[in-house]
Amino acid sequence: MVAAKPINKMRKEKKRRKAFRRFQSDTFMRVGESWRRPRGIDSRHRRQFKGTPAMAKIGYQNNKKTRHQLPNGLKVLRVSNVSELEVLLLHNRSFCAEIARSVSVRKRKEIVERANQLRITVTNGTARIETEEDE
């Protein structure tokens, strides 16, 4: 059975694609790249002088309708058994299932089979399932 088409057809637009880097992470090896807000009393970066990199702010947040949306137009719900799949029954056009990594191959097959019956998209449906060879 074919999976349901997504409701939301909006194109996902990001206000900023470039990652925010920690101030002076390019100058010193001991300063990592992951973002930290500058808090020094004399910091040029905190005071937002000209020529300093941009700081992470709430205004850079993306559109609520497209936030956490995959390229296929659906949002993800992690599933670890068949009963959790039933939650997506009425939301199969806005959410897709992602099978948790700790789920065994036997349970994976059951989840994928049930998802096909309910017309739910599974992002990693073929993962860890070995193809049966013809005898």
C-alpha positions as CSV (number, residue, x, y, z in Angstrom):
1,M,0.0,0.0,0.0
2,V,1.2,3.5,-0.8
3,A,2.0,5.9,2.0
4,A,-0.3,9.0,2.4
5,K,0.8,12.3,0.9
6,P,1.9,15.0,3.3
7,I,-0.6,17.9,4.1
8,N,2.1,20.6,4.5
9,K,3.5,21.4,1.1
10,M,5.3,24.6,2.4
11,R,8.9,24.9,1.2
12,K,11.3,24.9,4.2
13,E,13.3,28.2,4.3
14,K,16.0,28.7,6.9
15,K,16.9,32.2,8.0
16,R,20.5,31.2,8.5
17,R,22.3,28.1,7.3
18,K,25.7,28.9,8.6
19,A,26.4,27.6,12.1
20,F,27.1,30.0,14.9
21,R,30.7,29.6,16.1
22,R,32.1,30.4,19.5
23,F,34.0,33.6,19.7
24,Q,37.8,33.2,19.3
25,S,37.4,29.5,18.5
26,D,39.5,30.1,15.4
27,T,42.2,31.7,17.4
28,F,42.8,29.3,20.3
29,M,42.9,25.5,20.2
30,R,41.5,25.2,23.7
31,V,38.3,27.1,22.7
32,G,35.9,24.7,21.0
33,E,33.7,25.6,18.1
34,S,30.3,24.8,19.7
35,W,28.3,27.9,20.5
36,R,28.6,29.6,23.9
37,R,27.2,33.0,24.7
38,P,30.0,35.6,25.4
39,R,29.6,37.0,28.9
40,G,32.7,39.0,29.5
41,I,32.3,42.6,30.7
42,D,34.6,44.0,28.0
43,S,33.8,41.6,25.3
44,R,33.5,43.1,21.8
45,H,31.4,40.2,20.7
46,R,28.8,40.5,23.5
47,R,28.5,44.3,22.8
48,Q,28.1,43.6,19.1
49,F,30.7,45.8,17.7
50,K,31.2,46.1,13.9
51,G,33.2,43.3,12.4
52,T,32.4,40.7,15.0
53,P,30.5,37.5,14.1
54,A,26.7,37.3,14.5
55,M,25.4,36.0,17.8
56,A,22.6,33.4,18.1
57,K,19.3,35.1,18.9
58,I,15.6,34.2,19.0
59,G,15.1,36.1,15.7
60,Y,17.0,33.4,13.8
61,Q,14.4,30.8,14.7
62,N,12.8,29.1,11.7
63,N,9.1,29.1,10.8
64,K,7.0,27.2,13.2
65,K,5.1,25.4,10.4
66,T,8.2,24.0,8.9
67,R,10.4,23.5,12.0
68,H,11.6,19.9,12.5
69,Q,10.2,19.0,9.1
70,L,12.0,16.5,6.9
71,P,12.6,17.1,3.1
72,N,9.5,14.8,2.4
73,G,7.3,17.3,4.3
74,L,6.7,15.1,7.4
75,K,7.8,15.4,11.0
76,V,9.3,12.4,12.8
77,L,8.0,10.3,15.7
78,R,10.3,7.6,17.1
79,V,8.6,4.3,17.5
80,S,9.8,1.2,19.4
81,N,6.8,-1.1,19.2
82,V,3.6,-1.7,17.1
83,S,1.3,-0.1,19.8
84,E,3.2,3.2,19.5
85,L,2.5,3.2,15.8
86,E,-1.3,3.4,16.4
87,V,-0.8,7.0,17.7
88,L,0.0,8.0,14.1
89,L,-3.2,6.6,12.7
90,L,-4.9,9.9,12.4
91,H,-1.7,11.9,11.8
92,N,-0.2,9.9,9.0
93,R,-0.2,12.9,6.6
94,S,1.8,15.2,9.0
95,F,4.1,12.7,10.9
96,C,6.2,9.7,9.8
97,A,7.6,6.9,12.0
98,E,11.2,6.3,12.7
99,I,12.1,2.9,14.3
100,A,14.3,3.2,17.3
101,R,17.8,1.8,16.9
102,S,17.4,-0.7,19.8
103,V,14.5,-2.6,18.1
104,S,15.2,-6.1,17.0
105,V,14.8,-7.4,13.4
106,R,11.7,-9.4,14.3
107,K,9.9,-6.4,15.8
108,R,11.1,-4.2,12.9
109,K,9.3,-6.5,10.4
110,E,6.1,-6.3,12.5
111,I,6.3,-2.5,12.7
112,V,6.9,-2.1,8.9
113,E,4.1,-4.5,8.1
114,R,1.6,-2.6,10.4
115,A,2.8,0.7,9.0
116,N,2.0,-0.3,5.5
117,Q,-1.6,-1.3,6.6
118,L,-2.1,2.1,8.3
119,R,-0.5,4.0,5.3
120,I,2.3,5.4,7.6
121,T,5.6,6.4,6.2
122,V,8.6,4.7,7.9
123,T,11.9,6.6,7.3
124,N,14.2,3.7,8.2
125,G,12.0,0.7,7.2
126,T,14.7,-1.2,5.4
127,A,17.4,-0.8,8.0
128,R,18.8,-4.0,9.5
129,I,16.3,-6.2,7.7
130,E,18.3,-8.8,5.7
131,T,16.9,-9.9,2.3
132,E,15.8,-13.5,2.3
133,E,17.7,-15.4,-0.4
134,D,15.7,-17.7,-2.8
135,E,16.4,-21.3,-2.1
